[in-house]
Amino acid sequence: MQERKCRSRCPISKEERLCLTLRYLANGDSQQSISYNFRIRKTTVQNIVKETCDAIWEALLGTYLKEPTTYDEWEEIAKDMLAKWNFPNCIGLLDGKHIVIECTGYSGSQYNNGFNSIVLMAKCDAKYCLTMRDVESYGKGNDAQIFNTSEMRQAFFLNEMNLPAPSTHDGHLLPYVIVGDEIFGLKTWLMKPYSGRGLTKEPAIFNYRLSRCRRPIEDAFGIVAARWRIFRKPIRGAPENVDSFEKVCLCFHNYLILTGNAMYLPSSFVDSEDSSGNIRAGDWRNTSRYQVGALQSVSIGRALNNSKSSSHSIHYLF
């Protein structure tokens, strides 16, 4: 972004543009409120936020939202997952969330799932960093449909991800897999829990281990929604602009985790276990609970759509 000189006034500096954009993403203020605070026209605020987000995305993409491409990178993720969550050969955790947007005149029914939204499909590692993402899908579909048509799934299906060869663990030859919930289809490279009730001991233990292993992806989405408060309410903007906002928030999320910012992610902020194995809820849940924000699971939309009194029937994500 180059500052263009004007005869009548000084241009808005790069520092002011960055400050304005961070204020918008981190505080969740409306662009109209930002306009009053910075004494800048609303249309100028819109242009600044979009241009700054695009510039940040271009600068940080290859460093702080980088897809693993080598055997060593995949194995490093798998080692962290085994050490922290006791699940072997796991190279990532997969889940999808709906980013709620305000209804636009050209959205049609493709974005509607009880609310208007676009879907963020993402994969994270044991450190709560989001390593792959796809956010170009309409909110009408479910997670499995969206994943099956995503570039992420295509890359794994065509074996374009340079995954390591299966390795031996406790005497068993195991492939490297990503882990998802029950809605995804079972693949040689995608593991899901056993379905049904009344499972025998071994499948039940496996489901517990898999569910425990998936906790970082739920925490990662919760951390993003708690720290970047633009996700605390429906986002007003065209889908392509919301895509830009989301990408930059994910880059900043990874940047602050990888640079060891203790204020961004203190130890008590994520879910943990006590000595007896009981789950202690992370502090991010206290900052987001009982609020229908912009980052939601698909079940909330269906509850909103099917209920007469949403205050009693919504199943809140946070």
DABEL-V974523 format. One record per residue. N is the residue number from 0. NEAR is the number of other ideal C-beta (glycine too) atoms within 12 Angstrom. D_CENTER is the distance of its C-alpha to the mean C-alpha in Angstrom with 2 decimals. Layout:
BEGIN
((N	NEAR	D_CENTER) (N	NEAR	D_CENTER))
END
This chain:
BEGIN
((0	23	27.58) (1	10	31.31) (2	16	33.07) (3	11	35.77) (4	10	38.93) (5	9	40.53) (6	7	44.15) (7	6	43.66) (8	10	40.72) (9	11	38.42) (10	19	35.06) (11	27	31.79) (12	17	30.96) (13	18	27.88) (14	14	27.45) (15	24	27.59) (16	31	25.09) (17	25	22.55) (18	22	23.41) (19	35	23.07) (20	39	19.62) (21	29	18.31) (22	29	20.09) (23	40	18.48) (24	37	14.82) (25	27	15.50) (26	22	18.04) (27	30	16.94) (28	25	20.57) (29	24	21.69) (30	34	22.98) (31	17	26.42) (32	18	26.23) (33	32	25.19) (34	23	28.17) (35	15	30.53) (36	19	29.39) (37	25	29.71) (38	13	32.62) (39	27	31.16) (40	16	31.31) (41	22	28.28) (42	14	28.38) (43	21	28.48) (44	31	25.42) (45	27	23.53) (46	22	24.75) (47	34	24.06) (48	39	20.39) (49	30	19.81) (50	26	22.01) (51	33	20.63) (52	38	16.96) (53	25	18.28) (54	23	20.41) (55	31	17.80) (56	28	15.53) (57	18	18.72) (58	20	19.70) (59	25	16.65) (60	21	15.18) (61	13	17.64) (62	17	17.39) (63	26	14.00) (64	34	11.68) (65	22	14.38) (66	30	14.55) (67	30	17.09) (68	16	20.38) (69	15	23.09) (70	18	24.34) (71	13	24.26) (72	24	20.56) (73	34	19.74) (74	24	22.34) (75	23	21.10) (76	39	17.70) (77	36	19.86) (78	25	22.18) (79	29	19.57) (80	37	18.31) (81	25	21.98) (82	17	22.98) (83	24	20.38) (84	34	19.71) (85	23	22.89) (86	35	21.51) (87	31	23.26) (88	33	22.18) (89	42	18.45) (90	42	16.62) (91	46	13.00) (92	45	11.02) (93	47	9.66) (94	41	8.04) (95	43	7.28) (96	43	6.82) (97	46	9.33) (98	50	9.44) (99	41	13.06) (100	37	15.56) (101	24	19.24) (102	21	21.62) (103	22	23.14) (104	9	26.54) (105	12	25.54) (106	23	22.48) (107	14	24.65) (108	14	23.60) (109	20	20.96) (110	31	18.26) (111	24	19.71) (112	37	18.51) (113	27	20.41) (114	34	18.54) (115	36	17.61) (116	43	14.07) (117	45	12.15) (118	42	9.57) (119	48	6.18) (120	42	6.97) (121	44	5.54) (122	46	7.81) (123	46	8.30) (124	41	11.79) (125	34	13.97) (126	31	13.47) (127	37	9.80) (128	39	9.30) (129	42	6.82) (130	38	9.83) (131	37	9.36) (132	43	7.61) (133	34	9.51) (134	37	9.45) (135	24	13.19) (136	36	13.80) (137	25	15.73) (138	43	14.73) (139	25	17.94) (140	28	17.02) (141	27	15.61) (142	34	13.03) (143	27	16.00) (144	22	17.54) (145	35	14.59) (146	37	13.98) (147	25	17.78) (148	20	18.05) (149	29	15.26) (150	22	16.34) (151	35	14.28) (152	31	16.50) (153	15	19.50) (154	22	19.21) (155	35	19.27) (156	20	21.94) (157	13	24.16) (158	16	23.80) (159	15	22.76) (160	30	20.47) (161	20	23.54) (162	33	22.70) (163	25	25.32) (164	15	28.13) (165	17	28.21) (166	23	29.44) (167	12	31.55) (168	19	30.34) (169	11	32.98) (170	8	35.21) (171	11	32.78) (172	13	31.51) (173	23	27.75) (174	26	25.46) (175	38	22.14) (176	36	19.35) (177	45	15.66) (178	42	15.19) (179	37	13.92) (180	33	15.24) (181	22	18.47) (182	25	17.45) (183	35	17.04) (184	23	20.34) (185	19	21.94) (186	23	22.44) (187	17	24.11) (188	34	20.84) (189	33	18.59) (190	35	19.54) (191	29	19.25) (192	26	21.25) (193	23	24.80) (194	15	25.24) (195	11	28.02) (196	9	29.78) (197	9	32.62) (198	15	31.30) (199	12	33.60) (200	11	32.99) (201	11	31.39) (202	17	28.75) (203	17	27.98) (204	16	27.54) (205	22	25.32) (206	26	23.05) (207	22	22.97) (208	25	22.11) (209	33	19.32) (210	27	17.88) (211	28	18.27) (212	39	16.63) (213	35	13.38) (214	34	13.08) (215	40	10.93) (216	45	7.79) (217	35	8.62) (218	39	9.51) (219	42	6.54) (220	46	4.69) (221	41	8.36) (222	40	9.09) (223	47	6.99) (224	41	8.70) (225	35	11.83) (226	38	12.33) (227	39	11.47) (228	27	13.58) (229	41	13.33) (230	42	10.74) (231	32	13.62) (232	25	15.56) (233	31	15.73) (234	41	15.39) (235	27	18.72) (236	31	18.82) (237	22	19.15) (238	32	16.22) (239	19	16.68) (240	29	16.60) (241	39	13.40) (242	28	11.91) (243	33	13.51) (244	44	12.28) (245	44	8.54) (246	38	9.39) (247	40	11.49) (248	47	9.33) (249	46	7.08) (250	35	10.65) (251	35	12.10) (252	42	9.72) (253	36	10.84) (254	26	14.26) (255	29	14.92) (256	34	14.14) (257	23	16.20) (258	18	18.96) (259	12	19.48) (260	17	19.09) (261	12	20.29) (262	12	19.88) (263	25	16.12) (264	31	15.63) (265	19	18.98) (266	13	19.76) (267	15	19.99) (268	29	16.54) (269	32	14.95) (270	28	16.55) (271	23	19.71) (272	17	22.94) (273	10	26.52) (274	7	29.51) (275	7	30.00) (276	12	26.54) (277	10	25.58) (278	18	22.00) (279	19	21.74) (280	23	18.93) (281	30	16.99) (282	23	17.80) (283	33	14.35) (284	26	15.44) (285	16	18.59) (286	23	17.06) (287	34	15.15) (288	19	17.40) (289	15	19.39) (290	26	17.66) (291	30	16.24) (292	34	13.65) (293	40	11.61) (294	51	8.38) (295	42	10.22) (296	38	11.10) (297	36	13.78) (298	25	16.49) (299	31	16.57) (300	33	17.50) (301	23	20.20) (302	25	21.52) (303	30	21.81) (304	20	23.53) (305	16	25.92) (306	17	26.98) (307	11	29.87) (308	10	28.91) (309	19	25.16) (310	12	25.72) (311	11	27.01) (312	17	24.97) (313	26	21.27) (314	20	19.19) (315	24	16.74) (316	33	13.25) (317	33	13.72))
END
